[in-house]
Amino acid sequence: MADGHEVVVVGSANADLVVRVERRPGPGETVLGSDFDTHPGGKGANQAVAAALLGGRVALLGRVGDDGHGELLRDALAIVGVDTRALLTTPAPTGVAFIAVGPDGENSIIVAPGANARLTPADVDPAFLAGARVVSLQAEIPVETVLAAARAASDAGARTVLNLSPVPAASTALLGLCDVLVVNEHEAGLLLPGAARAPAALLALGPRAVVVTLGADGACVADGTGEAFVPAPRVEAVDTTGAGDAFTAALCLRLARGDGVADAARYAVRVGAAAVRSPGAQASYPSAEDDLPG
């Protein structure tokens, strides 16, 4: 049972293979980079770790492989107190993300889903979602599994936050099931051209509220009461990997504790800004005791 969980994350767990480059390659081009580092990652695992570090009671439902990367991910989740009873093991490679980070801190990412692609609707246990205040979903797992989790969360009375990244072809079926849709500018444009800076337009697609993240600029928020711009504090970006996941995790945690969407986003932009100040994803996330920028 998920009794006592503020946030249950249903999503991916990847090993991040990170290399730093002077510039990201163009088509057909080879560039030399640094030695690569291996870090725990994946949108689902990142959000679970970030929310737990902020003091949340968090669980992750997902799949990893029966390999060293799977062990790395389980250890990283356990050390911060994430409930991994619903993190299943499958005889397949753990998901891997290949990440090139440029000198400006921006990144390019290719994901090999591995075990994440084996997470099926049958793996979504409604009893595990029951009692959760917020269920956080992303799209690095099969869309039919995301749909099953969204329906189960709705039936359980949980608030559903959908970080629609990447944007799947069947995304329209999901939008009517989510209480809060979180997308970046690019993803907003894929859903509806011109919606990046006008998130209220996305409400017509079905979500009850929309948050469009704007990177260093902050976020735009829209719900039934109108739109609001939430500026982000200025920081020197070292590595943006996983910063969006830190934002979404903080948003989910504050929603679980009763904040409105705009207030939750004001906290989330500070957490996201903190996450870009050092390398890596999970290793860069602030704890509840850390001073946040802004």
N, C-alpha and C positions, 0 to 999 in steps of 0.2 A: 504493500500500500504506500501511497505517497503522502500520507498524513504527516503534517509538519514541514513538508517541502514548500518553500516559497516559490521556487522556480524548478520546473522539470524541463530539461532540454532534450528534444528529440532531433538528433542530427549526426553529423559526421565527426570522425576522429581520424586525423592524418598525421603522418610523420612529415615535418617540413624539412626539406633539403635546401638549404639557403646558401647562395653564393653572391658575393658582392662584386659588382662590375663598374668600370668607369662609365660605361654607357650600355644600355640594353641593345641587343643586336637587332638589325633590320632583317627583312626576308632574305634568306640565302647567305647571311653573314655569320661569321664566327668571331667571337671576342673572347679574350682571356679574362678570367676572374680569379678571385681569392680561393683558398681552400674552402670546401663547403662544410657547413655545420649542420647537424641534425637536431631538430627541436620538436617537442610535442606540439601538435597543431590540429587543424580542422575546425571548421566553423562551430560545430556542436561542442567539441571538447574545449575550444577557446572560450566560448560563452559560459560554459559550466565552470571552468577554472576562474574566469574573471569575476563572476557573480559570487563564487565561494570566497575568493580573496577579499571581496568587499563585505564579507560577513553574512552572506546569504546561506540558507539551507537549500541545497541544490542536489539534483540527481541528473544523470545522463542516461538516456536510452539510445543505444546505437550498436554498432558491430566493429570489432577489430579482428585482425588475422591472428593465427597461431604462430607468430614469429616475434623476433626481437623488437620490431617497431610496436607491436601490440603490447608487449610488456612495458616498453617506454611510456606509452600513453596511459596504461593502467596505473603505473607508479606515479605519474605526474598528477593524475586526478585524485588518487588516494591521499597524496601528501597534503593536499589543501582541503581534504574533507568532503569531496564530491561522492555521493552515493553511487556506486557502480554496479549495484545488483542487477540492473537491467542493461548493462554493457555486455553484449553477447560475444562469443568467440566463434569464428567460422574458419574452416580449412581453406583459406585463401590469403593472399597477401594483404596486409594492412594498407589502407589508403596512403598515398604519398602525394605531397605537393612540391613541385620544383619551383623555387622562387629565386628570381634574379632581382637584387636590390641595387639601385643606382646611387650615385653620390648625393642626390637630392632627397634620398630616403624613400622615393617612390619605388614600387615593385611591379614586376610582371610575374604571373603565376600560371602554371599548368598543373592540373590535378589529375592523377590516376586514381579513380575511386576505390579500386580493390574491394575490401570487405564492405565498404559503405554501400556498394551497389547490390549487396546481398541482403540488405535490411528490407524486409517485406512487410506488408500490412499485417500479416499474422504475428509479427514480432511486437506489434503495438498492443500492449496489455492495458485495456481500459482501467483495470483495477489499480495499476501503478500510477496512472494519471489522476485517479480520483483523489481529491483532497489538495491537489496542487492549486496554488493561487494563480500562477501564470505558467502557461506552456509555451516554450520558445521553439520555433521551427525555422529551418533554413531549407535550401534546395540542392545541397550536395549529396542527398540521398534520393532514391527513386520517387518521382512525383506521386505515384499511387500510395506510397507509404506516408508521405507528407499529408495527403488528403485523408488517409485513415486516421492519422494522429490528430489532425484538425477536427475531424468529426468526433473523435473520442473525447477530445478536450472540451468541445462545445457541449457534448452530452453530460460531461462531468461538472459543468458549470465553471470551468477555469477560463481565465482571460487568455486569449490566444494572440501571441505576437509572431508575425510571419516576416522574417528577414528574407525576402525573395531574391536570393543571390546564390547561384546565377538564376536568370529568369528562364524558367522552363516553358516549353511550347503550350502546355496545358495549364498555364498559370491562372487563367480567368476563373476556372472552377474553384480555385483556392481563395480568391479574394473575398468572396461573400462569406467565408467562414472565419475570417480573421478580424479581431478587434482592433489591432494596430498593425499596419503594414509599414515595414522599414525597408527603404531602398536608397541607393546612392543616386547621384545625378544621371549616370549612364543608364542604370536600370530603370529609373523613372521614365527616361526618354524612350526606352524600348517598350514600356507598357503603354505610354501615351506621349507622342511627340509634343514637346513644349512644357511638359509637366515638371521639369526639374526644379524650377523656381516658382511654380504655382501648384503646390501639392493638393490644393482643394479639388483640382480637376480629377485627381485619382479617386476621390470619394465616390464618384459616379460608377466606378468599377466594382464597388461592393464593400470595401473595408469601412469600419466605423471611424477610424482615425488613420492618418498617414504621417510618417516622418521621412523626410528626404534629407539624407546626410550630404553635406557640402564640403567634406574634407576640412582643410584649415579654416574655412569660413564659418563652420558651425552646422546648423540644421534649420530646415523649415518644417513647421508642424501645422497640420490642418485637422479639424474635427467639426462637429456640428455647430460649434460656437464661432468658427472663423479660422483665420490663419495667423501664425506668429513666426517671426524669425528669431532664432536663438544663436547668438554669436559665440564662437569658441575663443578661449584665451589663446594668446599668441605664445608659441613655444618654438624652440629650434628642433626641427624634425630630424631624427637620426634614422629611423626605420618605421615606415607606416604599416608594416605587416601586422595584421590582426587588430589594428586600431578600431576598425568598424565593428569587430566582434566585441571588443571591450565596451564600446558605446552601447551596443544592443544589450549586452549583459547588464550594464548599469541601468539602462532604461527599464528592462524587465524587473529588476530587483526593486526599483522605486515604485513601479506600477503595482507590484505585489504588496508593497507596504502602504498603498493607498494614495500615492501621488496621482495627479492628473497628468495627461500626456506632455503638456508643455513644461510643467515643473520637472517631470522625470527627464525630459530632454535637456533641461538646463544643467542637471547633475551629470548626465551622460556625456555631454560635450567636454566637461572637465576631465572625466575619466578617460575619454578617448584621447584628449590632448596629452595627458600624462603618459599614455601608452606609446606615443611616438618618440619619446625622449631617450629611449635606449633600444638596443638591437633585439630582434626576435619578437615573437608574439607573446606567449604566456609568461616568459621571463620578464617582460616589460610592464606587466599589469600591476597597478597599485593595490595596496591592501587598505583595509578600512582605517588603519592607523596613519597612513601616509597623508601628507599635505598635498592637496590637488592644486594645479594651476588655476589662476583666476579667482 
